[in-house]
């Protein structure tokens, strides 16, 4: 995979670290501005860079925290077009949660089920119980008990 030029990558890291500190202080609006500034430094096509994946996933996570679920769907869906996003349980989880919050139950089920298939129930442990419960009503998550029958002649 092609790497970003060092000077660009260092600028992105610097902006991202500053944004991370703002997130810790729950200053999400200012943090988002810094993350978007970092994202703007990524060369086109942005979807070919792994850096786009984690920046868009982080932005989508903040959208979720801020209850801006429509933006979350947009940014997390964009992240899915970037390297190593498909199969990332956290991105699938957040995208599923945002989809559920905007009422797109089918897409929510698909994404939450992907997160569950990769990480199991543990991915839901720090989340509102409603997301696991929703998935459990759509997909039977209970372990199946095997039935054994004795064959007779």
C-alpha positions in Angstrom: 0.0 0.0 0.0 1.3 3.4 -0.9 2.3 5.7 2.0 1.5 9.3 2.5 4.4 11.7 2.2 6.0 12.2 5.6 5.3 15.9 5.9 1.6 15.4 5.1 1.3 12.5 7.5 3.0 14.4 10.3 0.6 17.4 9.8 -2.3 15.0 9.9 -1.0 13.4 13.1 -0.5 16.8 14.7 -4.0 17.9 13.9 -5.4 14.6 15.0 -3.6 14.6 18.3 -4.9 18.1 19.0 -8.4 17.0 18.1 -8.0 13.9 20.4 -7.3 16.3 23.3 -10.4 18.3 22.5 -12.5 15.1 22.5 -11.2 14.3 25.9 -12.5 17.7 27.0 -15.8 17.0 25.2 -15.2 19.9 22.9 -16.6 18.0 19.9 -17.3 20.9 17.5 -13.7 22.2 17.7 -12.4 18.6 17.5 -14.4 18.0 14.4 -12.9 21.0 12.7 -9.4 19.7 13.4 -10.2 16.2 12.1 -11.7 17.7 8.9 -8.6 19.9 8.5 -6.5 16.7 8.8 -8.8 14.9 6.3 -8.5 17.8 3.8 -4.7 17.2 3.7 -5.2 13.7 2.3 -4.6 13.5 -1.5 -7.2 12.4 -4.0 -8.6 9.9 -4.3 -9.1 9.9 -0.6 -10.6 6.4 -0.6 -7.2 4.9 -1.4 -5.6 6.0 1.9 -5.8 4.1 5.2 -5.6 7.5 7.0 -9.0 8.3 5.5 -10.4 5.2 7.1 -9.5 6.1 10.7 -10.3 9.8 10.3 -13.7 9.2 8.9 -14.4 6.5 11.5 -13.4 9.0 14.2 -15.5 11.7 12.7 -18.5 9.3 12.5 -17.9 8.3 16.1 -18.2 12.0 17.2 -21.3 12.3 15.0 -22.8 9.4 17.0 -21.8 10.9 20.3 -23.3 14.2 19.3 -26.5 12.4 18.1 -26.0 13.7 14.6 -26.9 10.3 13.2 -27.4 11.3 9.6 -23.9 12.7 9.4 -22.7 9.6 11.2 -24.2 7.4 8.5 -22.7 9.6 5.8 -19.2 9.6 7.3 -19.1 6.0 8.4 -20.4 4.9 5.0 -17.6 6.9 3.4 -15.1 5.2 5.7 -16.4 1.9 4.4 -15.1 2.8 1.0 -11.5 3.1 2.4 -8.9 0.5 3.1 -9.4 -2.0 6.0 -12.8 -0.6 7.0 -14.9 -3.6 5.9 -14.4 -6.1 8.7 -13.6 -3.5 11.3 -16.1 -4.3 14.1 -16.1 -0.8 15.6 -17.0 0.9 12.2 -19.7 -1.7 11.6 -21.1 -1.1 15.1 -21.2 2.7 14.9 -22.7 2.6 11.4 -25.3 0.2 12.5 -26.2 2.3 15.5 -26.5 5.4 13.4 -28.6 3.6 10.9 -30.9 2.4 13.6 -31.2 5.9 15.0 -32.4 7.3 11.7 -34.9 4.4 11.3 -33.1 2.4 8.7 -33.7 -0.9 10.5 -32.6 -3.2 7.6 -29.2 -1.5 7.3 -28.9 -1.3 11.0 -29.4 -5.1 11.3 -26.8 -5.8 8.6 -24.1 -3.6 10.2 -24.8 -4.6 13.8 -24.8 -8.3 12.7 -21.4 -7.8 11.1 -20.0 -6.3 14.3 -21.5 -9.2 16.3 -20.2 -11.8 13.8 -16.6 -10.4 14.2 -16.5 -9.6 17.9 -19.4 -11.3 19.5 -21.4 -9.8 22.3 -18.4 -8.1 23.8 -18.6 -5.3 21.2 -21.9 -4.3 22.7 -20.8 -4.3 26.4 -20.0 -0.6 26.6 -23.0 0.4 24.5 -26.7 1.1 25.2 -28.4 -2.3 25.6 -31.0 -1.3 23.0 -28.6 -2.0 20.2 -27.9 -5.6 21.2 -31.6 -6.1 22.1 -32.6 -4.8 18.6 -30.2 -7.2 16.9 -31.4 -10.1 19.1 -35.0 -9.5 18.0 -34.0 -9.5 14.3 -31.4 -12.3 14.5 -31.6 -15.1 17.0 -28.4 -14.6 19.0 -29.1 -17.2 21.6 -26.8 -20.2 21.4 -28.6 -23.2 20.0 -29.0 -26.3 22.2 -28.3 -29.4 20.3 -31.0 -32.0 20.4 -30.0 -35.6 20.4 -32.3 -38.4 19.4 -31.7 -42.0 20.1 -32.1 -44.0 17.0 -34.2 -47.2 17.5 -34.8 -50.1 15.2 
